[in-house]
């Protein structure tokens, strides 16, 4: 019975504390609202379908971090040149990247890496989780971009998130 009323006491305590911190006022009304949210939010969260992360080989993780950091630096310089150059040279477009990743956590990591790299933004994941839509600031060859993302980012992420 207690488990149904409060499915996660740590989550309830966190919601309660964050509500009071955000409200910046410990009045009776705010405490009552914080208690209500601390009871209600974990109940709603418990009903959500969860997919837990399964991790595979982590040894490629450090190499992937190095590749991503290098790509971020290079992309910053490239984007700065593109933005400061003539606008007519920009060829922005949306590109669908077919995914071999099936783990939602790996897909989220890939979307985050693409968004962290200047010049690309993850825009949408297809309903069936088989394609990731990216907006690119300037693309000469969409197929080359797809291959670069698949080899530099997706392949190592497939090892980490089987």
N, C-alpha and C positions, 0 to 999 in steps of 0.2 A: 504493500500500500504506500509506504513512504517513498519507494522508488518511482511510483507513478506520479505522485504529487510533486516531487522534486527530482527529475531524472539526473540532474547534474548539479550538485551543491557548489563545486568550484565555478561553474558557469553562472549560477545564480549570484554568487558573491561578486563575481566580476561585473556582471550587468548592474548590480546594485551600486557598486563603487563607482563605475564609470558614469552612471546616470547622475550621481551626486556631484562628481567632479565636473561634468559638463554643465550641469545646472548652476554651479557655483553658489548654491544657496541650500542650507540644510533646514529649510522650513518644513513644517508638518506635511504640507501638500507634496513637496518634492520627495520626502521620505516615503509617503504612501505610494506615490507614483513609482518610485524606485523599487519598492517591495512588489508592487503589481507586475512591473516589467521583469523583475528577478524571478518571479514565479512563472510568468507567461512565456518569456523568450525560450528558456530551456525546453518547455513543453512543445513549442512549435518546432524548435530545432531537432528534437528527438524524432519527429515525424518525417523529416527529410531523408531521402534516400542517400546513403553514404557509400562512397567507394574509397576504401582504404588503400594507401600507397603500398605497393610491393616494390622493394628495391632489389636490383640485381647486383652486377659488378660495379663497384664505385671507383675502381682504379682509373677509369677514363674521365672522372669528374674534374680532377685537377687540370688535366690537359684541356678539357672543354672550357674551364674557367679562363685559362691562358688564351685560348683561341678567341673567346668572347671579349676579353679585355683588349686584346690586340685589335680586333675588329671594331670595337667601340672607338678606339683612338683613331684608327684609319678612317672610319666613317665620319667622325667629327671633322677631320680635315677636308674630306671629300665634300661633305655637305656645306661647309663654310665656303669652299671654292664655288660650288654650284649656286649657292644663295647670293654670293657677291658678284657672280658672273652674269652674263646676259640671260634674261628670263626665257628667251626663246630656246635655249639649250636644254631646259628642263623637260623631261618626258615622263611626267607622273602618270601612273596608272595602277589599277588594281590587278593583282596576280593571285590566282588560285594555286595553292601548293598542295598536291596530293600527299596524304600522310600514310606512312607505314606504321607509325606509332598508334597503338590502340589504348594505352593506359592514359586516362584523363589527366593524371598528374604529369606525365611526360609531355602531353599535348600542351598543358598549361605552362610548363617550363619552356617549351619551344616558342609559344606565343609571347612569353615574357622576354626571352632572349631577342626575338625579332623586334619587339617594341623598344627594348633597351638600346638596340643598335640604331644610331641616328640615320634618318632617311627612310626607315620602314616602320610601319605601325600595324599591328594585328587588328583586323577589323571585324572578322566574323569566323566562327567555326560552323561548318555545315551541320545540319541536324543529325546526320549519321556519323559524325566525327571523322570523316574521311578526307576532308579538305579544309585548309586554313586559308582565309582570304587576307592578303596583305595589301596595304597601300604603300607604294614606293614612290619616293620623291622623283627619282629619275632612273628609268630602266631602258637600256638599249636592247637587251636580249632577255626576255622573260624566261625562256627555257634555261639559260645559263644561271639566272638568279635562282630558279627552282633547284637546279642541281647543286648549286653552292650551299643553299640552306639544308638540303637533304644530306650532303656529305659532311659539312662542317658542324652542323648542330644536331640534326635528327639522328644520324647514325650513332653518335656517342650517347644521346639520350635514350635510344633503344636499348643500349646495354645497361644503363642505370635503371630505367623503368621498363622491365620486360612485359 
